[in-house]
Amino acid sequence: MEEVAIRHLHKCKRKWDGTPRSNPKFPLFLLSKREREFLHHLAEGMDTKRIADHLGISRITVRNNVQRILEKIGAHSRLEALAIAVRPRAH
């Protein structure tokens, strides 16, 4: 179910280009460049295996990095992390 929702989010008009928002209060500001790269691949619809193959790393490494991202931004799922990434920021 989450994978279907991620694909739907990927198809929506608002896309995230992997750059952090300038607001330090915005959760993605907490992520390193590499962590934003992982999140960007998720936003592109890639699953754990495809990300691992694309980056030349193990699936366990991908899972660990995704889990760390979720913890840093306070998300409970990959879908919630992507929703945070694409939501409009408050000025």
C-alpha positions in Angstrom: 0.0 0.0 0.0 2.8 2.4 0.9 4.6 1.7 -2.4 1.4 2.5 -4.3 1.1 5.8 -2.4 4.7 6.6 -3.1 4.2 6.0 -6.8 1.2 8.3 -6.7 3.2 11.0 -4.9 5.9 10.6 -7.5 3.4 11.3 -10.3 1.9 14.4 -8.7 2.9 17.8 -10.0 4.9 19.0 -7.1 8.3 17.3 -7.1 11.2 17.6 -4.8 14.5 18.2 -6.4 16.7 17.1 -3.5 17.7 20.6 -2.3 17.0 21.5 1.3 14.7 24.3 2.2 16.4 27.4 3.5 14.4 27.4 6.7 16.4 25.8 9.6 13.1 24.8 11.3 12.2 22.7 8.2 13.0 19.1 9.0 14.9 18.5 5.7 17.4 21.1 6.7 18.7 18.6 9.2 19.7 16.1 6.5 23.2 15.7 5.0 23.7 15.9 1.3 23.9 12.1 1.1 20.7 11.7 3.1 18.9 14.1 0.8 20.2 12.0 -2.1 18.6 8.9 -0.6 15.3 10.8 -0.1 15.5 12.1 -3.6 15.8 8.5 -4.9 12.7 7.5 -2.9 10.9 10.5 -4.4 11.8 9.1 -7.8 10.0 5.9 -6.9 13.0 3.7 -6.3 12.7 0.9 -3.8 15.5 -0.3 -1.5 17.0 -2.7 -4.0 17.1 -0.2 -6.8 18.7 2.5 -4.6 21.3 -0.1 -3.5 22.0 -1.1 -7.0 22.2 2.5 -8.3 24.5 3.6 -5.5 26.6 0.4 -5.4 25.9 -0.3 -1.7 24.0 -3.0 0.2 20.3 -3.0 0.9 21.1 -3.0 4.6 23.0 0.3 4.2 20.1 1.8 2.3 17.6 0.6 5.0 19.8 2.0 7.8 20.2 5.4 6.0 16.4 5.6 5.3 15.7 4.8 9.0 18.1 7.5 10.1 16.4 10.0 7.8 13.0 9.1 9.2 14.2 9.6 12.7 15.9 12.9 11.9 12.8 14.5 10.3 10.3 12.8 12.6 8.5 10.7 10.0 7.1 7.3 10.7 7.2 6.0 7.1 8.8 6.6 3.8 5.6 8.0 2.5 5.4 10.5 5.4 9.0 11.5 4.7 8.1 12.2 1.0 5.1 14.2 2.1 7.3 16.3 4.3 9.7 16.8 1.4 7.1 18.1 -1.0 4.8 20.0 1.3 4.8 23.8 0.9 6.8 25.6 3.4 5.5 28.3 5.6 7.2 31.6 5.2 
